[in-house]
Amino acid sequence: MAQQPRILIVTPEVTYLPEDMGDRSNYCAKAGGLADVSAALISALFDLGCDVHVALPDYRSIYHGTTTKTHNRELEKIRKRLDEERIHLAADRAFFYLENIYSGYSDKDLKVSLAFQREVINNIIPRVEPDIIHCNDWMTGLIPAMARQLQIPCLFTIHNIHTMTSTLDEIEDRGIDAASFWQWLYFKKPPDNYEESRNWNRVDFLASGVFAAHYVNTVSPTFLKEIVGGRHPFVENCLKTQLTNKYQAGCATGILNAPEPEFNPAVDEMVRFNYGPKNHRKIKSKNKLFLQKIVDLEQNADAPLFFWPSRLDPVQKGCQLLVEIMYDLVSRYWDEGLQIISVADGEYQKHFHDIVRFHGLSRRIAVWGFNEALSHQGFAASDFIFMPSSFEPCGLPQMTGCIYGTLPIVFDTGGLHDTVHDLDPEKETGNGFLFNVHDTEGFNWAIDRAMDFYALDPDTREQHINRIMIEGTLEFNHSRCAENYINLYGKMLQRPFIV
């Protein structure tokens, strides 16, 4: 084996590719945070001298026709760094003409997944001959079983707990020789033999990835422990069982993601007035006035401004808690001038609008759909961010908030627990405000603690925010994240391979 191990990262999403990847460096396919994390990890690994290759679906329509203006501006800044031999686009009509990575229809998403994995298994892996395969989420869940058969160490990273199922018959009909590695797949029912299970016994993609992989990681150490400990009843038992087995065998860990390097108020091109820890007090006020003007809030640099940065999803993100207390919160701190801005899509956007219209709060509460530039400005202008997620595999806004001096208010769970610590002004420790019971009373309690902090002497507050911004920049970065993965790759290569 070469002195520098060859790493093949298999991902269904990527925001961009590093410089020097040739014409393909301007490809962008994003449905969620996995795209950002994949892009940043690939770039950071290359910066650290790794022999990194990438397998992606060839989303031709997405790459060339439907990227957003924001992404196009970002991609224009990317110049060539890697040769195209490192970028491996899986080719199939199943995803050539898609407008979105995930259709929302299980049969279509499954078809895309099987076409992608077929190309990776049949063509890309034999061509690359990797020393390590790094797979991401359910759309790559069959590949670890094939890697197990070929005795290639495989890391399987869980970003989200969504999964799909299929039968061996359907998998093989799509051109994947599952018969050669079927014993490393996870079936809904324990299989007696291949022929008996082929037509009816469904394979769980996410559980298969965990079951077959040499090593598994979640994107939060605490989220892993919560799943193993049975804290989240929505996690299917098959996934919990397989993660528990890996965890007890010492083959599962958590590695936190990190925000994109562009999320830095000193260099962020989407922020009206750039700033750093030393001058944040003055410049954040200018950003606040600018944001208030463009979203038509009351012009008041002293008003405490709260920012909702996440999708308005009541299943995970806790937006229903804010709906229940929004009117009372603004009323309670009316004299202080409290304001709220939401820059997010989702089903609860309607509820936010209804509250604003019914109570005539349009000058105190601004509700906008997601917009990349406006979101960046929200981080730069606000004093606090809301993240009352009921569960969080990792989360990035709370880390971004610290870097921008916008302190997070979070429920104590998963990646939020790993990254946010109670602010104690007297001890000069902590970077945000946590609550432990997921209800409106707990949420209100944490908001009141944030307002207590806001009421401190401005000089004292400035000192704490300066510390939090510096610590956030040092702690939440992709170099540290990539180094953790490199260490894990090394550990995998040193571990005896057991078939």
C-alpha positions in Angstrom: 0.0 0.0 0.0 1.2 3.5 -0.7 2.6 5.5 2.1 -0.2 8.0 1.8 -3.5 6.1 1.9 -5.9 6.8 -0.9 -9.3 7.9 0.5 -12.5 7.6 -1.6 -15.3 9.8 -0.2 -18.7 8.7 -1.4 -21.4 11.3 -1.0 -24.7 12.1 -2.6 -24.3 15.8 -1.9 -21.6 18.5 -2.2 -21.8 22.3 -2.1 -18.6 22.7 -4.1 -15.3 21.0 -4.8 -11.8 22.3 -3.9 -9.7 24.3 -6.2 -7.7 22.6 -8.9 -10.4 20.0 -9.5 -10.7 21.3 -13.0 -14.0 22.2 -14.6 -15.8 20.0 -12.1 -14.9 22.3 -9.3 -18.0 24.4 -10.1 -20.4 21.6 -9.4 -22.9 22.1 -6.7 -25.6 19.7 -5.4 -27.1 20.5 -2.1 -30.1 19.3 -0.2 -28.9 20.0 3.4 -26.0 20.2 5.7 -24.3 17.0 4.3 -23.4 19.0 1.2 -21.6 21.7 3.2 -19.8 19.2 5.4 -18.7 17.0 2.5 -17.3 19.9 0.6 -15.5 21.3 3.5 -14.1 18.0 4.6 -12.8 17.2 1.1 -11.2 20.6 0.9 -9.6 20.4 4.4 -8.3 16.8 3.7 -6.6 18.0 0.5 -5.1 21.0 2.3 -3.6 18.6 4.8 -2.0 16.6 2.0 -4.3 13.6 1.8 -4.7 11.5 -1.4 -8.4 12.2 -1.5 -10.9 11.1 -4.2 -14.6 11.9 -4.5 -17.5 9.9 -5.9 -20.6 11.9 -6.7 -23.7 11.4 -8.8 -23.6 13.4 -12.1 -26.6 15.7 -11.4 -26.2 17.4 -14.8 -29.3 19.7 -14.6 -28.4 20.7 -11.0 -24.8 21.4 -11.8 -25.3 23.3 -14.9 -28.8 24.8 -14.8 -30.4 25.2 -11.4 -27.7 26.3 -8.9 -28.8 29.4 -7.0 -27.3 32.8 -7.6 -25.7 32.6 -4.2 -24.0 29.3 -5.0 -22.8 30.6 -8.4 -21.2 33.6 -6.7 -19.4 31.2 -4.3 -18.4 28.9 -7.1 -16.9 31.7 -9.1 -14.3 32.2 -6.3 -13.2 28.5 -6.5 -10.1 28.0 -8.7 -8.4 24.9 -9.9 -6.6 22.8 -7.3 -7.0 19.1 -8.0 -6.8 17.3 -11.3 -10.0 15.8 -12.6 -8.8 12.3 -12.1 -9.7 12.7 -8.5 -13.4 13.5 -9.2 -15.5 10.5 -10.2 -19.0 11.3 -11.4 -21.4 8.4 -11.5 -23.3 8.5 -14.8 -26.9 7.4 -15.1 -30.1 8.9 -16.5 -31.7 8.4 -13.1 -30.1 11.6 -11.9 -29.0 13.4 -15.1 -32.1 15.6 -15.2 -33.2 15.9 -11.6 -33.9 19.4 -10.3 -33.5 18.4 -6.7 -31.4 15.7 -5.1 -34.4 14.2 -3.1 -37.8 14.1 -4.8 -39.8 13.4 -1.7 -41.0 10.2 -3.3 -39.4 7.1 -1.9 -39.5 5.1 -5.2 -37.7 7.9 -7.1 -35.1 8.5 -4.4 -34.5 4.7 -4.1 -33.9 4.5 -7.9 -31.3 7.4 -7.7 -29.6 5.7 -4.7 -29.3 2.3 -6.5 -28.1 3.9 -9.7 -25.4 5.8 -7.8 -24.3 2.9 -5.7 -24.2 0.6 -8.8 -21.7 3.0 -10.5 -19.6 3.3 -7.4 -19.5 -0.4 -6.8 -19.0 -1.6 -10.4 -16.9 1.2 -11.9 -15.5 3.8 -9.5 -14.1 1.7 -6.7 -12.3 -0.7 -9.2 -10.8 2.4 -11.0 -9.7 4.2 -7.8 -8.5 1.2 -5.9 -8.9 3.0 -2.5 -7.2 2.1 0.7 -10.2 3.5 2.7 -13.8 4.2 1.6 -15.7 6.8 3.4 -19.5 6.6 2.9 -22.2 9.1 4.0 -25.8 8.4 4.9 -28.4 6.0 3.6 -27.8 6.7 -0.1 -24.5 4.9 0.2 -25.6 2.2 2.7 -24.9 -0.8 0.5 -21.3 0.1 -0.3 -19.8 -0.9 3.1 -21.1 -4.5 2.6 -19.2 -4.6 -0.7 -16.2 -3.1 0.9 -16.3 -5.8 3.6 -16.3 -8.4 0.9 -13.3 -6.8 -0.8 -11.6 -6.3 2.6 -11.3 -2.5 2.2 -11.7 -0.6 5.5 -14.9 1.5 5.3 -16.1 4.4 7.4 -19.8 5.1 7.5 -20.9 8.5 8.6 -24.4 9.2 9.8 -25.5 12.8 9.3 -29.2 12.1 9.4 -31.2 9.1 10.6 -33.5 8.8 7.5 -33.3 5.5 5.7 -34.8 3.4 2.9 -35.4 -0.2 2.3 -35.4 -2.5 -0.8 -35.3 -6.2 -1.6 -32.3 -8.1 -3.0 -34.4 -8.7 -6.1 -34.8 -5.0 -6.7 -31.2 -4.2 -5.9 -29.9 -6.8 -8.3 -32.4 -5.7 -11.0 -30.6 -2.3 -10.9 -27.3 -4.0 -11.7 -25.7 -4.5 -8.3 -24.4 -8.0 -7.6 -25.8 -8.1 -4.1 -25.5 -11.9 -4.0 -21.7 -11.5 -3.6 -22.1 -9.6 -0.3 -25.6 -10.2 0.9 -24.5 -11.7 4.2 -23.2 -8.2 5.2 -26.5 -6.5 4.6 -29.1 -5.9 7.4 -32.5 -7.4 6.7 -35.7 -6.6 8.4 -36.1 -10.2 9.3 -33.2 -12.6 10.0 -32.5 -14.3 6.7 -32.3 -18.1 6.5 -30.4 -18.0 3.2 -30.0 -15.9 0.1 -32.7 -17.6 -2.1 -35.3 -17.6 0.7 -34.9 -13.8 1.4 -34.3 -12.5 -2.1 -37.9 -11.6 -3.1 -39.5 -10.4 0.2 -37.0 -9.7 3.0 -36.3 -6.0 2.8 -32.8 -4.6 3.3 -32.4 -1.5 5.5 -29.9 0.8 3.9 -28.8 2.8 6.9 -28.6 -0.2 9.3 -26.7 -2.1 6.6 -24.1 0.7 6.4 -23.6 0.6 10.1 -23.7 -3.3 10.3 -21.1 -3.7 7.5 -18.8 -0.8 8.0 -15.3 -1.2 9.6 -16.0 1.9 11.7 -19.0 4.2 12.2 -19.3 7.8 13.3 -22.1 10.2 14.0 -21.6 14.0 13.7 -21.9 14.5 17.4 -20.5 12.4 20.3 -23.5 13.1 22.5 -26.0 12.1 19.8 -24.3 8.8 19.4 -24.6 8.2 23.2 -28.2 9.3 23.1 -29.1 6.7 20.5 -27.2 3.9 22.2 -28.9 4.9 25.5 -32.3 4.8 23.9 -33.1 8.5 24.5 -34.8 8.9 21.1 -37.8 6.7 20.6 -38.1 7.7 16.9 -34.8 5.9 16.1 -35.6 2.5 14.8 -34.5 -0.4 16.9 -32.4 -1.9 14.1 -30.3 1.2 13.9 -30.0 1.5 17.7 -29.0 -2.2 17.9 -26.3 -1.9 15.2 -24.9 1.3 16.6 -24.8 -0.1 20.1 -22.9 -3.2 18.8 -20.4 -1.0 17.1 -20.1 1.3 20.1 -19.5 -1.5 22.5 -16.9 -3.0 20.2 -15.0 0.3 20.2 -15.9 0.9 16.5 -18.1 3.9 16.8 -17.4 7.5 17.7 -18.6 11.1 17.2 -16.9 13.8 15.2 -18.4 17.2 15.2 -19.0 19.0 12.0 -17.9 22.7 11.6 -19.2 25.7 9.8 -17.8 26.7 6.4 -14.7 28.9 6.5 -16.7 31.6 4.8 -18.8 31.9 8.0 -16.4 34.4 9.5 -17.6 38.0 10.1 -14.2 39.4 9.2 -14.3 38.0 5.6 -18.0 37.2 5.0 -18.8 38.8 1.7 -22.5 38.6 2.4 -22.3 40.8 5.5 -22.7 44.5 5.0 -20.1 45.5 7.5 -17.3 43.1 8.4 -15.9 42.9 11.9 -13.9 40.8 14.3 -13.7 40.2 18.1 -12.0 43.5 18.8 -14.5 45.8 17.0 -17.7 43.7 17.2 -19.6 46.0 19.5 -19.6 49.0 17.2 -19.9 47.1 13.9 -22.6 44.7 14.9 -24.7 47.7 15.8 -24.2 49.0 12.3 -25.2 45.6 10.9 -28.2 45.6 13.1 -29.4 49.0 11.8 -28.8 47.8 8.3 -30.8 44.6 8.8 -33.6 46.4 10.6 -33.9 48.8 7.6 -34.1 46.1 4.9 -36.6 43.9 6.8 -38.6 46.9 8.0 -38.2 46.5 11.7 -38.0 49.5 14.1 -34.6 51.2 13.8 -33.0 50.7 17.2 -29.4 49.7 17.7 -30.0 49.0 21.4 -32.9 46.6 20.7 -32.1 43.0 21.6 -32.4 41.1 18.3 -33.2 37.3 18.3 -32.6 35.3 15.1 -34.2 32.1 14.0 -31.7 30.4 11.6 -33.1 26.9 11.1 -35.9 25.4 8.9 -39.3 25.7 10.5 -39.8 22.0 11.2 -41.8 21.2 14.4 -40.7 17.6 14.4 -37.1 18.5 15.1 -36.4 22.2 15.3 -38.8 23.2 18.1 -40.4 26.1 16.3 -43.7 25.3 17.9 -42.2 26.5 21.2 -41.5 29.9 19.8 -45.0 30.1 18.3 -46.5 29.4 21.7 -44.5 32.2 23.4 -43.8 34.7 20.6 -46.5 37.2 21.5 -45.8 36.9 25.3 -42.1 37.3 24.7 -42.3 40.5 22.7 -44.9 41.9 25.2 -42.8 40.9 28.2 -39.8 42.8 26.8 -41.7 45.5 25.0 -39.9 48.3 26.8 -36.5 46.8 26.0 -37.5 46.8 22.3 -37.0 43.1 21.8 -37.2 42.0 18.1 -37.3 38.7 16.3 -36.2 37.9 12.7 -36.8 34.5 11.1 -35.0 33.6 7.8 -36.2 30.1 7.2 -38.6 28.0 5.2 -41.0 25.3 6.6 -44.5 24.6 7.5 -44.5 26.8 10.6 -43.7 30.0 8.6 -47.5 30.4 8.2 -47.9 30.4 12.0 -45.2 33.0 12.4 -47.0 35.2 9.8 -50.4 34.7 11.5 -49.1 35.9 14.9 -47.5 39.0 13.3 -50.6 39.9 11.4 -53.1 39.2 14.2 -51.2 41.2 16.8 -49.8 43.9 14.5 -46.2 43.1 15.3 -44.6 43.7 11.9 -42.2 46.3 13.3 -41.0 43.9 16.0 -41.1 40.6 14.2 -39.8 39.9 10.6 -40.6 36.6 8.9 -38.7 35.8 5.7 -38.2 32.7 3.6 -34.7 31.4 3.5 -32.2 33.6 1.7 -28.5 32.9 1.9 -27.3 36.5 2.0 -30.0 37.5 4.5 -29.2 34.6 6.7 -25.5 35.7 6.8 -26.6 39.2 7.7 -28.9 37.8 10.4 -25.9 36.2 12.1 -23.9 39.4 11.9 -26.7 41.7 13.1 -28.4 39.7 15.9 -27.5 39.3 19.5 -29.0 35.8 20.0 -30.1 32.8 18.0 -32.9 30.4 18.7 -32.1 26.7 18.5 -34.7 24.8 20.7 -34.3 21.5 18.7 -35.8 18.5 20.4 -32.9 16.4 18.9 -29.9 17.5 16.9 -27.4 15.1 15.2 -24.9 18.0 15.2 -26.2 21.5 14.2 -24.1 24.3 12.7 -26.0 27.5 13.5 -25.0 27.4 17.1 -21.3 27.2 16.2 -21.7 29.9 13.6 -23.5 32.1 16.1 -20.5 32.0 18.5 -18.1 32.9 15.7 -20.3 36.0 14.9 -20.8 37.0 18.5 -24.5 35.9 18.3 -25.1 33.8 21.4 -27.1 30.6 21.0 -30.2 29.7 23.1 -30.5 25.9 22.8 -32.1 22.8 24.2 -29.5 20.6 25.9 -29.3 17.7 23.4 -27.0 16.1 20.8 -24.6 18.4 19.1 -26.0 21.3 21.0 -24.8 19.8 24.2 -21.4 19.2 22.7 -20.9 22.8 21.5 -22.9 25.1 23.8 -22.1 25.6 27.5 -23.9 27.8 30.0 -22.5 31.3 30.1 -21.3 32.3 33.5 -20.2 35.9 33.5 -18.6 35.7 36.9 -16.4 32.8 36.0 -15.9 34.0 32.4 -16.9 30.6 31.0 -19.5 29.4 28.6 -20.9 30.6 25.3 -24.7 30.4 25.4 -27.8 29.5 27.2 -29.3 26.0 27.7 -32.5 24.6 29.0 -33.1 21.0 30.0 -36.9 20.4 29.7 -38.2 20.7 26.2 -41.3 22.9 26.8 -42.2 26.6 26.8 -41.3 27.1 30.4 -37.8 25.8 29.9 -37.4 27.9 26.7 -38.7 31.0 28.4 -36.2 30.4 31.3 -33.3 30.3 28.9 -34.5 33.5 27.1 -34.7 35.3 30.4 -31.1 34.3 31.2 -30.1 35.7 27.8 -31.9 39.0 28.6 -30.2 39.1 32.0 -26.9 38.9 30.1 -28.0 41.6 27.7 -28.8 43.9 30.7 -25.2 43.7 31.9 -23.0 46.7 31.6 -22.1 47.1 27.8 -18.4 47.0 28.6 -18.8 43.7 30.5 -20.9 42.2 27.8 -18.4 43.3 25.1 -15.6 41.5 27.0 -17.5 38.2 27.2 -18.5 38.3 23.5 -14.9 39.0 22.5 -13.9 35.8 24.3 -16.7 33.7 22.8 -15.9 34.8 19.3 -12.2 34.0 19.7 -12.9 30.6 21.3 -15.5 29.8 18.6 -13.1 30.5 15.7 -10.4 28.3 17.3 -12.8 25.5 18.2 -15.3 25.3 15.4 -13.2 24.9 12.2 -12.8 22.3 9.5 -9.0 21.8 10.0 -9.8 20.3 13.4 -12.6 18.3 12.0 -10.4 16.9 9.2 -7.6 16.1 11.6 -10.1 14.0 13.6 -11.1 12.1 10.5 -7.4 11.6 9.5 -6.7 10.2 12.9 -9.7 7.9 12.5 -8.5 6.7 9.1 -5.2 5.8 10.6 -6.9 3.9 13.4 -8.9 2.0 10.9 -5.8 1.0 8.9 -4.0 -0.2 12.0 -7.0 -2.3 13.1 -6.9 -6.0 12.0 -9.5 -6.7 9.3 -12.0 -9.3 10.4 -14.3 -10.8 7.8 
